Amino acid sequence: MKIDKALFHPDYKPEAFWWEAARPGTEHSTDLPPATEIFIVGSGYSGLSAALELARAGCSVTVVDAVAFGGGASTLSGGGVSAGINLGKGISGTPGQNARGEDHKALVTSLLRESMAAYEFVGELVARENIECHFEQRGRFVGAYSKAHYPDLVKKAAFLNDLLQMDAAAVPFEEQRSEIGSDFYYGGLTINRAGKLHPSLFHKGLLDACHRAGVTLCANAKVNAIEGSVGQFKIKTARGECRAEQVIIATNGYTGALTPKLRNRVVPISSQIIVTEELSEDLALELIPNGRTISETPRVTSYYRLLPGDRRVMYGGRARFQDVPPDVSATLLHRMMTDRWPQLKGVRITHSWSGFVAMTTDALPHMGQEDGLHYCTGCNGSGVAMMTYLGKQVARRILQNGQSDSAYDGLAFPDVPVPFYNGKPWFLPIVGEYYRYLDKKERRAAG
Ligand SMILES: Cc1cc2nc3c(=O)[nH]c(=O)nc-3n(C[C@H](O)[C@H](O)[C@H](O)COP(=O)(O)OP(=O)(O)OC[C@H]3O[C@@H](n4cnc5c(N)ncnc54)[C@H](O)[C@@H]3O)c2cc1C
């Protein structure tokens, strides 16, 4: 693909903008202890949130990561804080019951209510741990990608208000410019109970809180094998061995051969982001007048926002479905961004990066225990709130001797329905391009 060099600012960096403030590192890292009560694999939001809950309850907890702390998705995300499940998509396919024995209707209501609890939990955690991470609750705008999608959004607003009091409202095309400086969408939906934060500062705040709470933290300690069973696990890492009573797997989109069953149920999809140079105050205000996060309705979706300070745009999406060099994804994302905001033609890119999200075939996150190992996974691209919350729920489940407070516990967790799938999604470019084709067709047909 031809790269247009003029799109890149002289200070361009092929890494996350967020890392300017806090990059994945090894601060607080110590030697691996010979034994611990709870051993957690993965130092993203879910691992750290679980660790914090357990340590505050008096457990001895060790968190390890294969790389630096926060080396997975948690310092790479768009920082949109939302209810965390794709309302309406996964729900219809959700099988009958969960570990609490709720039937389908009760289950759907519980899952949705809990997604709002996940959103609220981020606010509580930020306040309780005094985390300075630019957490702003300025809401979200969801753009209708095709004319046919708008009536669905009108219905969705009513549904979200009835069940979850989400303070949602449909915005017709004629009023759309009060939310976004673009005529790209066919109207949209605003949700006031949504927000955004600075992902790597939020992560740093959680890491510091874990350190204060006495969690043992070990970076660059890839776990290669877990042997044994509950009460007597032996964990083999790149930095030695450790014995543990309980193990939590918090590896999400970076789940590998260590846990083949989990790996076979999630599809790691690359999500890519660019950040622009600073814009004039007037232009930035025109783009997103109310400072909301923006998402949209197609299958292959984009997500975007202004950065803290409200002068630069962050634009994220699926330029490609597998990892590609950052200058390639940057060029494609810039094109997508200027389709939505033609006024940004000529605005240069300062940062470009990507990371992996874990998609599940029912579009829902999952938690539970299998073969003795506790897990939470399947952020489906919206895990800032949900994975943080599920980390806490996994911890509560351990503290309550297997009794869970969460409707997400024990949902049937389907394998990826591709023969011989082993975590390498060779089929993604084909499926992804097919989805893109369907999106365009819908937009043309009804638009
Ligand atoms: C580009 C991008 C944009 C996103 N935007 C948003 C957004 O706007 N809003 C939103 O809600 N969500 C978003 N997400 C999703 C969100 O970032 C994730 O859901 C969340 O960070 C997942 O946290 P986690 O702790 O579960 O996993 P991660 O943060 O991915 O942590 C998993 C960790 O496990 C470690 N690990 C894996 N295997 C091993 C092993 N064998 N031994 C030791 N360690 C191991 C990895 O190194 C990694 O650090 C985005 C994600 C990406 C990549």
The ligand as a Gaussian input file, in Angstrom:
#p B3LYP/6-31G(d) Opt

LIG

0 1
 C       -6.569000      -0.392000      20.301000
 C       -7.580000      -0.711000      21.377000
 C       -8.603000       0.175000      21.643000
 C       -9.542000      -0.096000      22.649000
 N      -10.465000       0.853000      22.963000
 C      -11.324000       0.637000      23.988000
 C      -12.224000       1.650000      24.397000
 O      -12.225000       2.771000      23.879000
 N      -13.088000       1.353000      25.406000
 C      -13.080000       0.146000      26.031000
 O      -13.899000      -0.064000      26.936000
 N      -12.198000      -0.813000      25.690000
 C      -11.316000      -0.600000      24.713000
 N      -10.385000      -1.550000      24.393000
 C      -10.393000      -2.814000      25.141000
 C       -9.677000      -2.683000      26.494000
 O       -8.447000      -2.043000      26.322000
 C       -9.456000      -4.073000      27.078000
 O      -10.722000      -4.698000      27.215000
 C       -8.821000      -4.094000      28.442000
 O       -7.704000      -3.273000      28.521000
 C       -8.448000      -5.536000      28.756000
 O       -7.800000      -5.591000      29.988000
 P       -7.271000      -6.980000      30.496000
 O       -6.612000      -6.743000      31.787000
 O       -8.372000      -7.965000      30.503000
 O       -6.235000      -7.470000      29.388000
 P       -4.786000      -6.811000      28.881000
 O       -4.716000      -5.415000      29.346000
 O       -4.738000      -7.107000      27.471000
 O       -3.783000      -7.647000      29.739000
 C       -3.471000      -8.990000      29.454000
 C       -2.030000      -9.218000      29.903000
 O       -1.766000     -10.619000      29.968000
 C       -0.391000     -10.761000      29.722000
 N       -0.110000     -12.182000      29.401000
 C       -0.598000     -12.918000      28.383000
 N       -0.096000     -14.173000      28.422000
 C        0.733000     -14.234000      29.494000
 C        1.555000     -15.255000      30.049000
 N        1.618000     -16.499000      29.523000
 N        2.291000     -14.965000      31.149000
 C        2.229000     -13.741000      31.726000
 N        1.471000     -12.720000      31.221000
 C        0.737000     -12.967000      30.125000
 C       -0.132000      -9.816000      28.569000
 O        1.242000      -9.511000      28.439000
 C       -0.993000      -8.616000      28.961000
 O       -0.254000      -7.615000      29.630000
 C       -9.452000      -1.309000      23.380000
 C       -8.414000      -2.199000      23.118000
 C       -7.482000      -1.923000      22.137000
 C       -6.354000      -2.878000      21.879000

